[in-house]
Amino acid sequence: MVLIDPRKRYDKKKLSDLPIVGGKPENEKEEKWLREFETYEFYNLEEPGISQTISYGNTKNKVSIDLFHGGKYVFPRHLARFIESRSIPIYKYRPDGTGAMIKTHVGENPRFQMRQIMSA
């Protein structure tokens, strides 16, 4: 059983076989560390209290995960890193020196947070 929240369960074997999406590990030690399972608590920062469905993987090996605000989950680190990396870009209009205004990327607004729960 991978999910602590009793509403849905995920197969630990399927989650451990998922590809690492995003920043690829530089060596075997880092890949092993990213594939370790940890306990996390999910927070929806964009719409607190609302559940969220996230798809993860590639075309051959993919999983759809239902996350509930405040739910506790046991996921590999690379999956938690992916969920936390989902964000909305922040843009502002600034003058470019010629009198025109240009759209400039000034930051990111995080949508989700995965808080790691330390076991006793």
VOLOMI-249156 format. One record per atom (N, C-alpha, C, O): atom name; residue number from 1; y, z, x; residue in one letter. Coordinates in Angstrom, 2 decimals, padded with zeros to 5 digits. Example, Ala and Ser with C-alpha at 12.3 -4.5 7.8 and 13.67 -1.06 7.14 Angstrom:
2
("N" 1 (-005.69 007.80 013.19) "a")
("CA" 1 (-004.50 007.80 012.30) "a")
("C" 1 (-003.30 007.80 013.20) "a")
("O" 1 (-003.32 008.46 014.24) "a")
("N" 2 (-002.25 007.08 012.85) "s")
("CA" 2 (-001.06 007.14 013.67) "s")
("C" 2 (000.03 007.87 012.90) "s")
("O" 2 (001.14 008.04 013.41) "s")
//
This chain:
120
("N" 1 (-001.17 000.00 000.85) "m")
("CA" 1 (000.00 000.00 000.00) "m")
("C" 1 (001.24 000.00 000.89) "m")
("O" 1 (001.39 000.88 001.74) "m")
("N" 2 (002.10 -000.97 000.71) "v")
("CA" 2 (003.28 -001.11 001.54) "v")
("C" 2 (004.52 -000.56 000.86) "v")
("O" 2 (005.41 -000.04 001.53) "v")
("N" 3 (004.60 -000.67 -000.44) "l")
("CA" 3 (005.77 -000.25 -001.18) "l")
("C" 3 (005.60 001.18 -001.68) "l")
("O" 3 (004.60 001.50 -002.32) "l")
("N" 4 (006.55 002.04 -001.38) "i")
("CA" 4 (006.49 003.41 -001.86) "i")
("C" 4 (006.88 003.46 -003.33) "i")
("O" 4 (006.31 004.24 -004.09) "i")
("N" 5 (007.84 002.65 -003.73) "d")
("CA" 5 (008.27 002.55 -005.12) "d")
("C" 5 (007.11 001.98 -005.93) "d")
("O" 5 (006.64 000.88 -005.61) "d")
("N" 6 (006.61 002.66 -006.98) "p")
("CA" 6 (005.40 002.25 -007.67) "p")
("C" 6 (005.54 001.00 -008.53) "p")
("O" 6 (004.55 000.56 -009.12) "p")
("N" 7 (006.74 000.42 -008.65) "r")
("CA" 7 (006.91 -000.73 -009.53) "r")
("C" 7 (006.25 -002.00 -009.00) "r")
("O" 7 (005.87 -002.86 -009.79) "r")
("N" 8 (006.10 -002.15 -007.69) "k")
("CA" 8 (005.48 -003.36 -007.14) "k")
("C" 8 (004.91 -003.03 -005.77) "k")
("O" 8 (005.46 -002.21 -005.04) "k")
("N" 9 (003.81 -003.70 -005.41) "r")
("CA" 9 (003.17 -003.47 -004.12) "r")
("C" 9 (003.06 -004.79 -003.38) "r")
("O" 9 (002.85 -005.84 -003.98) "r")
("N" 10 (003.21 -004.72 -002.06) "y")
("CA" 10 (003.13 -005.90 -001.21) "y")
("C" 10 (001.98 -005.74 -000.23) "y")
("O" 10 (001.71 -004.63 000.25) "y")
("N" 11 (001.32 -006.83 000.06) "d")
("CA" 11 (000.19 -006.84 000.97) "d")
("C" 11 (000.71 -006.71 002.41) "d")
("O" 11 (001.48 -007.55 002.88) "d")
("N" 12 (000.30 -005.66 003.10) "k")
("CA" 12 (000.77 -005.40 004.46) "k")
("C" 12 (000.35 -006.52 005.41) "k")
("O" 12 (001.10 -006.86 006.32) "k")
("N" 13 (-000.83 -007.08 005.22) "k")
("CA" 13 (-001.31 -008.17 006.07) "k")
("C" 13 (-000.43 -009.40 005.92) "k")
("O" 13 (-000.07 -010.03 006.91) "k")
("N" 14 (-000.06 -009.74 004.68) "k")
("CA" 14 (000.80 -010.91 004.44) "k")
("C" 14 (002.17 -010.70 005.06) "k")
("O" 14 (002.73 -011.63 005.65) "k")
("N" 15 (002.73 -009.48 004.94) "l")
("CA" 15 (004.03 -009.20 005.53) "l")
("C" 15 (003.98 -009.26 007.06) "l")
("O" 15 (004.94 -009.71 007.69) "l")
("N" 16 (002.89 -008.80 007.65) "s")
("CA" 16 (002.80 -008.81 009.12) "s")
("C" 16 (002.63 -010.22 009.67) "s")
("O" 16 (002.96 -010.47 010.83) "s")
("N" 17 (002.11 -011.16 008.84) "d")
("CA" 17 (001.92 -012.54 009.28) "d")
("C" 17 (003.15 -013.41 009.07) "d")
("O" 17 (003.13 -014.57 009.47) "d")
("N" 18 (004.20 -012.90 008.45) "l")
("CA" 18 (005.39 -013.71 008.20) "l")
("C" 18 (006.07 -014.08 009.52) "l")
("O" 18 (006.06 -013.30 010.46) "l")
("N" 19 (006.65 -015.28 009.58) "p")
("CA" 19 (007.37 -015.67 010.80) "p")
("C" 19 (008.67 -014.87 010.94) "p")
("O" 19 (009.22 -014.39 009.95) "p")
("N" 20 (009.15 -014.74 012.15) "i")
("CA" 20 (010.42 -014.07 012.40) "i")
("C" 20 (011.52 -015.10 012.21) "i")
("O" 20 (011.63 -016.05 012.99) "i")
("N" 21 (012.34 -014.91 011.18) "v")
("CA" 21 (013.41 -015.84 010.85) "v")
("C" 21 (014.71 -015.33 011.45) "v")
("O" 21 (014.95 -014.12 011.47) "v")
("N" 22 (015.54 -016.23 011.93) "g")
("CA" 22 (016.81 -015.84 012.52) "g")
("C" 22 (016.70 -015.82 014.03) "g")
("O" 22 (016.14 -016.74 014.62) "g")
("N" 23 (017.22 -014.77 014.65) "g")
("CA" 23 (017.17 -014.65 016.11) "g")
("C" 23 (015.74 -014.46 016.59) "g")
("O" 23 (015.10 -013.46 016.27) "g")
("N" 24 (015.25 -015.42 017.34) "k")
("CA" 24 (013.88 -015.36 017.85) "k")
("C" 24 (013.77 -014.34 018.98) "k")
("O" 24 (014.71 -014.18 019.76) "k")
("N" 25 (012.64 -013.63 019.06) "p")
("CA" 25 (012.47 -012.65 020.14) "p")
("C" 25 (012.39 -013.34 021.50) "p")
("O" 25 (011.86 -014.45 021.63) "p")
("N" 26 (012.92 -012.66 022.52) "e")
("CA" 26 (012.96 -013.24 023.86) "e")
("C" 26 (011.64 -013.09 024.60) "e")
("O" 26 (011.34 -013.90 025.48) "e")
("N" 27 (010.85 -012.08 024.26) "n")
("CA" 27 (009.58 -011.87 024.95) "n")
("C" 27 (008.58 -011.21 024.00) "n")
("O" 27 (008.92 -010.87 022.86) "n")
("N" 28 (007.35 -011.02 024.48) "e")
("CA" 28 (006.29 -010.44 023.65) "e")
("C" 28 (006.59 -009.00 023.26) "e")
("O" 28 (006.25 -008.57 022.15) "e")
("N" 29 (007.21 -008.25 024.15) "k")
("CA" 29 (007.51 -006.85 023.87) "k")
("C" 29 (008.49 -006.73 022.70) "k")
("O" 29 (008.32 -005.88 021.82) "k")
("N" 30 (009.50 -007.59 022.69) "e")
("CA" 30 (010.47 -007.57 021.59) "e")
("C" 30 (009.82 -008.02 020.28) "e")
("O" 30 (010.11 -007.46 019.22) "e")
("N" 31 (008.95 -009.02 020.35) "e")
("CA" 31 (008.26 -009.49 019.14) "e")
("C" 31 (007.37 -008.39 018.58) "e")
("O" 31 (007.32 -008.19 017.36) "e")
("N" 32 (006.67 -007.67 019.44) "k")
("CA" 32 (005.82 -006.57 018.99) "k")
("C" 32 (006.67 -005.48 018.32) "k")
("O" 32 (006.27 -004.92 017.29) "k")
("N" 33 (007.83 -005.18 018.90) "w")
("CA" 33 (008.72 -004.17 018.34) "w")
("C" 33 (009.24 -004.62 016.97) "w")
("O" 33 (009.31 -003.80 016.05) "w")
("N" 34 (009.62 -005.91 016.82) "l")
("CA" 34 (010.13 -006.42 015.55) "l")
("C" 34 (009.06 -006.43 014.46) "l")
("O" 34 (009.38 -006.33 013.28) "l")
("N" 35 (007.80 -006.54 014.83) "r")
("CA" 35 (006.72 -006.60 013.85) "r")
("C" 35 (006.19 -005.21 013.44) "r")
("O" 35 (005.33 -005.12 012.56) "r")
("N" 36 (006.68 -004.15 014.05) "e")
("CA" 36 (006.27 -002.80 013.68) "e")
("C" 36 (006.81 -002.44 012.30) "e")
("O" 36 (007.93 -002.82 011.95) "e")
("N" 37 (006.03 -001.71 011.53) "f")
("CA" 37 (006.43 -001.30 010.18) "f")
("C" 37 (007.17 000.02 010.23) "f")
("O" 37 (006.78 000.95 010.94) "f")
("N" 38 (008.24 000.10 009.45) "e")
("CA" 38 (009.05 001.30 009.31) "e")
("C" 38 (009.33 001.53 007.83) "e")
("O" 38 (009.18 000.61 007.02) "e")
("N" 39 (009.72 002.74 007.47) "t")
("CA" 39 (010.08 003.07 006.09) "t")
("C" 39 (011.59 002.94 005.95) "t")
("O" 39 (012.35 003.51 006.73) "t")
("N" 40 (012.01 002.18 004.92) "y")
("CA" 40 (013.43 001.94 004.68) "y")
("C" 40 (013.79 002.26 003.23) "y")
("O" 40 (012.95 002.21 002.33) "y")
("N" 41 (015.05 002.60 003.04) "e")
("CA" 41 (015.60 002.77 001.70) "e")
("C" 41 (016.62 001.66 001.50) "e")
("O" 41 (017.53 001.49 002.31) "e")
("N" 42 (016.48 000.91 000.41) "f")
("CA" 42 (017.32 -000.27 000.15) "f")
("C" 42 (018.54 000.12 -000.67) "f")
("O" 42 (018.44 000.85 -001.65) "f")
("N" 43 (019.72 -000.40 -000.24) "y")
("CA" 43 (020.96 -000.20 -000.99) "y")
("C" 43 (021.62 -001.55 -001.20) "y")
("O" 43 (021.80 -002.33 -000.26) "y")
("N" 44 (021.99 -001.82 -002.44) "n")
("CA" 44 (022.70 -003.03 -002.80) "n")
("C" 44 (024.19 -002.69 -002.77) "n")
("O" 44 (024.71 -002.09 -003.71) "n")
("N" 45 (024.88 -003.06 -001.68) "l")
("CA" 45 (026.29 -002.72 -001.51) "l")
("C" 45 (027.20 -003.59 -002.37) "l")
("O" 45 (028.30 -003.17 -002.75) "l")
("N" 46 (026.75 -004.80 -002.68) "e")
("CA" 46 (027.56 -005.74 -003.45) "e")
("C" 46 (027.62 -005.34 -004.92) "e")
("O" 46 (028.68 -005.34 -005.53) "e")
("N" 47 (026.46 -005.00 -005.49) "e")
("CA" 47 (026.36 -004.59 -006.89) "e")
("C" 47 (025.45 -003.37 -006.97) "e")
("O" 47 (024.27 -003.51 -007.29) "e")
("N" 48 (025.96 -002.17 -006.70) "p")
("CA" 48 (025.12 -000.98 -006.69) "p")
("C" 48 (024.38 -000.78 -008.01) "p")
("O" 48 (024.94 -000.96 -009.09) "p")
("N" 49 (023.11 -000.41 -007.89) "g")
("CA" 49 (022.31 -000.15 -009.06) "g")
("C" 49 (021.54 -001.36 -009.57) "g")
("O" 49 (020.66 -001.21 -010.41) "g")
("N" 50 (021.86 -002.55 -009.09) "i")
("CA" 50 (021.22 -003.78 -009.55) "i")
("C" 50 (020.08 -004.14 -008.60) "i")
("O" 50 (020.23 -004.06 -007.38) "i")
("N" 51 (018.94 -004.54 -009.17) "s")
("CA" 51 (017.82 -004.99 -008.32) "s")
("C" 51 (018.10 -006.38 -007.80) "s")
("O" 51 (018.91 -007.12 -008.36) "s")
("N" 52 (017.43 -006.74 -006.71) "q")
("CA" 52 (017.66 -008.02 -006.04) "q")
("C" 52 (016.34 -008.62 -005.64) "q")
("O" 52 (015.44 -007.91 -005.19) "q")
("N" 53 (016.19 -009.94 -005.80) "t")
("CA" 53 (015.01 -010.65 -005.34) "t")
("C" 53 (015.40 -011.49 -004.13) "t")
("O" 53 (016.36 -012.27 -004.20) "t")
("N" 54 (014.67 -011.32 -003.03) "i")
("CA" 54 (014.96 -012.03 -001.79) "i")
("C" 54 (013.73 -012.81 -001.37) "i")
("O" 54 (012.62 -012.28 -001.37) "i")
("N" 55 (013.92 -014.08 -001.02) "s")
("CA" 55 (012.83 -014.90 -000.49) "s")
("C" 55 (012.92 -014.88 001.03) "s")
("O" 55 (014.00 -014.97 001.60) "s")
("N" 56 (011.76 -014.75 001.67) "y")
("CA" 56 (011.73 -014.68 003.13) "y")
("C" 56 (010.55 -015.50 003.64) "y")
("O" 56 (009.48 -015.50 003.04) "y")
("N" 57 (010.75 -016.19 004.75) "g")
("CA" 57 (009.68 -016.95 005.39) "g")
("C" 57 (010.07 -018.40 005.55) "g")
("O" 57 (011.24 -018.76 005.47) "g")
("N" 58 (009.06 -019.23 005.79) "n")
("CA" 58 (009.28 -020.67 005.90) "n")
("C" 58 (008.50 -021.36 004.80) "n")
("O" 58 (007.98 -020.70 003.90) "n")
("N" 59 (008.40 -022.70 004.84) "t")
("CA" 59 (007.76 -023.43 003.74) "t")
("C" 59 (006.26 -023.18 003.65) "t")
("O" 59 (005.69 -023.30 002.57) "t")
("N" 60 (005.62 -022.83 004.75) "k")
("CA" 60 (004.18 -022.60 004.74) "k")
("C" 60 (003.80 -021.14 004.46) "k")
("O" 60 (002.76 -020.88 003.86) "k")
("N" 61 (004.62 -020.23 004.88) "n")
("CA" 61 (004.31 -018.80 004.74) "n")
("C" 61 (005.56 -018.10 004.20) "n")
("O" 61 (006.48 -017.80 004.96) "n")
("N" 62 (005.59 -017.84 002.90) "k")
("CA" 62 (006.78 -017.31 002.27) "k")
("C" 62 (006.40 -016.20 001.30) "k")
("O" 62 (005.32 -016.20 000.72) "k")
("N" 63 (007.31 -015.25 001.13) "v")
("CA" 63 (007.10 -014.17 000.18) "v")
("C" 63 (008.42 -013.92 -000.57) "v")
("O" 63 (009.50 -014.04 000.01) "v")
("N" 64 (008.31 -013.58 -001.84) "s")
("CA" 64 (009.47 -013.23 -002.65) "s")
("C" 64 (009.40 -011.72 -002.89) "s")
("O" 64 (008.40 -011.21 -003.39) "s")
("N" 65 (010.46 -011.01 -002.53) "i")
("CA" 65 (010.46 -009.55 -002.55) "i")
("C" 65 (011.47 -009.05 -003.58) "i")
("O" 65 (012.64 -009.43 -003.54) "i")
("N" 66 (011.01 -008.20 -004.49) "d")
("CA" 66 (011.90 -007.55 -005.45) "d")
("C" 66 (012.32 -006.21 -004.88) "d")
("O" 66 (011.49 -005.34 -004.62) "d")
("N" 67 (013.63 -006.04 -004.69) "l")
("CA" 67 (014.16 -004.81 -004.12) "l")
("C" 67 (014.99 -004.08 -005.17) "l")
("O" 67 (015.83 -004.69 -005.83) "l")
("N" 68 (014.75 -002.79 -005.32) "f")
("CA" 68 (015.47 -001.97 -006.28) "f")
("C" 68 (016.41 -001.03 -005.54) "f")
("O" 68 (016.03 -000.43 -004.53) "f")
("N" 69 (017.63 -000.91 -006.03) "h")
("CA" 69 (018.64 -000.06 -005.41) "h")
("C" 69 (018.09 001.37 -005.30) "h")
("O" 69 (017.71 001.97 -006.30) "h")
("N" 70 (018.06 001.90 -004.09) "g")
("CA" 70 (017.55 003.25 -003.85) "g")
("C" 70 (016.05 003.31 -003.67) "g")
("O" 70 (015.51 004.40 -003.45) "g")
("N" 71 (015.34 002.18 -003.76) "g")
("CA" 71 (013.89 002.15 -003.59) "g")
("C" 71 (013.49 002.31 -002.14) "g")
("O" 71 (014.22 001.89 -001.24) "g")
("N" 72 (012.34 002.92 -001.91) "k")
("CA" 72 (011.84 003.13 -000.55) "k")
("C" 72 (010.72 002.12 -000.29) "k")
("O" 72 (009.81 001.95 -001.10) "k")
("N" 73 (010.80 001.45 000.86) "y")
("CA" 73 (009.87 000.37 001.20) "y")
("C" 73 (009.38 000.53 002.62) "y")
("O" 73 (010.08 001.07 003.48) "y")
("N" 74 (008.17 000.04 002.87) "v")
("CA" 74 (007.63 -000.02 004.22) "v")
("C" 74 (007.56 -001.49 004.58) "v")
("O" 74 (006.73 -002.24 004.06) "v")
("N" 75 (008.45 -001.91 005.50) "f")
("CA" 75 (008.58 -003.31 005.90) "f")
("C" 75 (008.57 -003.41 007.42) "f")
("O" 75 (008.86 -002.43 008.11) "f")
("N" 76 (008.25 -004.59 007.95) "p")
("CA" 76 (008.43 -004.81 009.39) "p")
("C" 76 (009.93 -004.85 009.71) "p")
("O" 76 (010.75 -005.17 008.86) "p")
("N" 77 (010.27 -004.52 010.94) "r")
("CA" 77 (011.68 -004.46 011.34) "r")
("C" 77 (012.38 -005.81 011.18) "r")
("O" 77 (013.55 -005.86 010.81) "r")
("N" 78 (011.67 -006.91 011.46) "h")
("CA" 78 (012.33 -008.22 011.36) "h")
("C" 78 (012.71 -008.55 009.92) "h")
("O" 78 (013.70 -009.24 009.69) "h")
("N" 79 (011.95 -008.07 008.95) "l")
("CA" 79 (012.29 -008.30 007.55) "l")
("C" 79 (013.51 -007.47 007.15) "l")
("O" 79 (014.39 -007.96 006.45) "l")
("N" 80 (013.56 -006.23 007.59) "a")
("CA" 80 (014.73 -005.37 007.31) "a")
("C" 80 (015.97 -005.93 007.98) "a")
("O" 80 (017.06 -005.89 007.41) "a")
("N" 81 (015.83 -006.46 009.20) "r")
("CA" 81 (016.95 -007.07 009.91) "r")
("C" 81 (017.48 -008.28 009.14) "r")
("O" 81 (018.69 -008.48 009.04) "r")
("N" 82 (016.56 -009.09 008.59) "f")
("CA" 82 (016.95 -010.26 007.81) "f")
("C" 82 (017.71 -009.85 006.55) "f")
("O" 82 (018.73 -010.45 006.22) "f")
("N" 83 (017.22 -008.84 005.85) "i")
("CA" 83 (017.87 -008.39 004.61) "i")
("C" 83 (019.28 -007.87 004.91) "i")
("O" 83 (020.22 -008.16 004.17) "i")
("N" 84 (019.43 -007.11 005.99) "e")
("CA" 84 (020.75 -006.58 006.35) "e")
("C" 84 (021.70 -007.68 006.82) "e")
("O" 84 (022.92 -007.51 006.75) "e")
("N" 85 (021.17 -008.79 007.31) "s")
("CA" 85 (022.03 -009.86 007.83) "s")
("C" 85 (022.64 -010.71 006.72) "s")
("O" 85 (023.54 -011.51 006.99) "s")
("N" 86 (022.18 -010.55 005.48) "r")
("CA" 86 (022.76 -011.31 004.38) "r")
("C" 86 (024.18 -010.80 004.12) "r")
("O" 86 (024.37 -009.62 003.84) "r")
("N" 87 (025.15 -011.69 004.22) "s")
("CA" 87 (026.55 -011.29 004.04) "s")
("C" 87 (027.36 -012.43 003.46) "s")
("O" 87 (026.91 -013.57 003.38) "s")
("N" 88 (028.57 -012.10 003.05) "i")
("CA" 88 (029.50 -013.07 002.49) "i")
("C" 88 (030.65 -013.23 003.49) "i")
("O" 88 (031.24 -012.23 003.90) "i")
("N" 89 (030.98 -014.46 003.87) "p")
("CA" 89 (032.08 -014.64 004.82) "p")
("C" 89 (033.44 -014.30 004.19) "p")
("O" 89 (033.64 -014.50 002.99) "p")
("N" 90 (034.34 -013.79 005.00) "i")
("CA" 90 (035.70 -013.47 004.57) "i")
("C" 90 (036.64 -014.46 005.25) "i")
("O" 90 (036.63 -014.59 006.48) "i")
("N" 91 (037.44 -015.15 004.45) "y")
("CA" 91 (038.40 -016.13 004.97) "y")
("C" 91 (039.81 -015.71 004.60) "y")
("O" 91 (040.04 -015.11 003.55) "y")
("N" 92 (040.75 -016.04 005.49) "k")
("CA" 92 (042.18 -015.84 005.21) "k")
("C" 92 (042.92 -017.09 005.63) "k")
("O" 92 (042.50 -017.81 006.53) "k")
("N" 93 (044.03 -017.34 004.96) "y")
("CA" 93 (044.87 -018.48 005.32) "y")
("C" 93 (045.95 -018.00 006.27) "y")
("O" 93 (046.65 -017.02 005.99) "y")
("N" 94 (046.09 -018.70 007.39) "r")
("CA" 94 (047.06 -018.33 008.41) "r")
("C" 94 (047.83 -019.57 008.84) "r")
("O" 94 (047.30 -020.68 008.82) "r")
("N" 95 (049.10 -019.39 009.23) "p")
("CA" 95 (049.87 -020.55 009.70) "p")
("C" 95 (049.33 -021.04 011.05) "p")
("O" 95 (048.89 -020.24 011.88) "p")
("N" 96 (049.36 -022.36 011.24) "d")
("CA" 96 (048.83 -022.92 012.49) "d")
("C" 96 (049.91 -023.27 013.50) "d")
("O" 96 (049.60 -023.81 014.56) "d")
("N" 97 (051.17 -022.97 013.20) "g")
("CA" 97 (052.25 -023.24 014.14) "g")
("C" 97 (053.02 -024.50 013.81) "g")
("O" 97 (054.13 -024.70 014.32) "g")
("N" 98 (052.48 -025.35 012.97) "t")
("CA" 98 (053.18 -026.57 012.57) "t")
("C" 98 (053.71 -026.46 011.15) "t")
("O" 98 (054.25 -027.43 010.61) "t")
("N" 99 (053.57 -025.31 010.55) "g")
("CA" 99 (054.04 -025.10 009.19) "g")
("C" 99 (052.93 -025.19 008.16) "g")
("O" 99 (053.13 -024.83 007.00) "g")
("N" 100 (051.78 -025.68 008.57) "a")
("CA" 100 (050.63 -025.79 007.65) "a")
("C" 100 (049.81 -024.51 007.69) "a")
("O" 100 (049.83 -023.77 008.67) "a")
("N" 101 (049.10 -024.26 006.61) "m")
("CA" 101 (048.22 -023.10 006.55) "m")
("C" 101 (046.79 -023.58 006.74) "m")
("O" 101 (046.36 -024.56 006.13) "m")
("N" 102 (046.05 -022.87 007.59) "i")
("CA" 102 (044.64 -023.23 007.80) "i")
("C" 102 (043.75 -022.06 007.40) "i")
("O" 102 (044.13 -020.90 007.52) "i")
("N" 103 (042.58 -022.39 006.94) "k")
("CA" 103 (041.60 -021.39 006.52) "k")
("C" 103 (040.86 -020.90 007.76) "k")
("O" 103 (040.28 -021.71 008.50) "k")
("N" 104 (040.87 -019.58 008.00) "t")
("CA" 104 (040.26 -019.00 009.19) "t")
("C" 104 (039.23 -017.95 008.80) "t")
("O" 104 (039.48 -017.12 007.93) "t")
("N" 105 (038.09 -018.01 009.44) "h")
("CA" 105 (037.03 -017.02 009.22) "h")
("C" 105 (037.42 -015.75 009.96) "h")
("O" 105 (037.61 -015.78 011.18) "h")
("N" 106 (037.55 -014.62 009.23) "v")
("CA" 106 (037.99 -013.38 009.86) "v")
("C" 106 (036.94 -012.28 009.86) "v")
("O" 106 (037.15 -011.23 010.47) "v")
("N" 107 (035.81 -012.49 009.19) "g")
("CA" 107 (034.79 -011.45 009.20) "g")
("C" 107 (033.69 -011.71 008.19) "g")
("O" 107 (033.62 -012.78 007.58) "g")
("N" 108 (032.84 -010.71 008.03) "e")
("CA" 108 (031.71 -010.77 007.10) "e")
("C" 108 (031.70 -009.52 006.24) "e")
("O" 108 (032.05 -008.43 006.70) "e")
("N" 109 (031.31 -009.69 004.99) "n")
("CA" 109 (031.18 -008.57 004.06) "n")
("C" 109 (029.67 -008.38 003.79) "n")
("O" 109 (029.07 -009.21 003.11) "n")
("N" 110 (029.05 -007.30 004.30) "p")
("CA" 110 (027.60 -007.12 004.11) "p")
("C" 110 (027.24 -006.91 002.65) "p")
("O" 110 (027.97 -006.24 001.92) "p")
("N" 111 (026.11 -007.49 002.24) "r")
("CA" 111 (025.67 -007.37 000.85) "r")
("C" 111 (024.67 -006.23 000.66) "r")
("O" 111 (024.67 -005.57 -000.38) "r")
("N" 112 (023.81 -006.00 001.67) "f")
("CA" 112 (022.73 -005.03 001.53) "f")
("C" 112 (022.67 -004.12 002.74) "f")
("O" 112 (023.18 -004.44 003.82) "f")
("N" 113 (022.03 -002.97 002.55) "q")
("CA" 113 (021.81 -002.03 003.65) "q")
("C" 113 (020.37 -001.52 003.56) "q")
("O" 113 (019.90 -001.16 002.49) "q")
("N" 114 (019.69 -001.49 004.69) "m")
("CA" 114 (018.34 -000.93 004.78) "m")
("C" 114 (018.43 000.31 005.69) "m")
("O" 114 (018.50 000.18 006.91) "m")
("N" 115 (018.42 001.48 005.09) "r")
("CA" 115 (018.50 002.72 005.86) "r")
("C" 115 (017.10 003.15 006.25) "r")
("O" 115 (016.23 003.33 005.40) "r")
("N" 116 (016.90 003.32 007.55) "q")
("CA" 116 (015.59 003.75 008.03) "q")
("C" 116 (015.39 005.22 007.71) "q")
("O" 116 (016.27 006.04 007.95) "q")
("N" 117 (014.21 005.55 007.19) "i")
("CA" 117 (013.86 006.92 006.85) "i")
("C" 117 (012.96 007.46 007.95) "i")
("O" 117 (011.89 006.91 008.21) "i")
("N" 118 (013.39 008.52 008.58) "m")
("CA" 118 (012.60 009.13 009.65) "m")
("C" 118 (011.54 010.05 009.03) "m")
("O" 118 (011.86 010.90 008.20) "m")
("N" 119 (010.30 009.86 009.43) "s")
("CA" 119 (009.23 010.72 008.90) "s")
("C" 119 (009.14 012.00 009.72) "s")
("O" 119 (009.44 012.00 010.91) "s")
("N" 120 (008.74 013.06 009.07) "a")
("CA" 120 (008.67 014.37 009.72) "a")
("C" 120 (007.41 014.52 010.52) "a")
("O" 120 (007.18 015.57 011.14) "a")
//
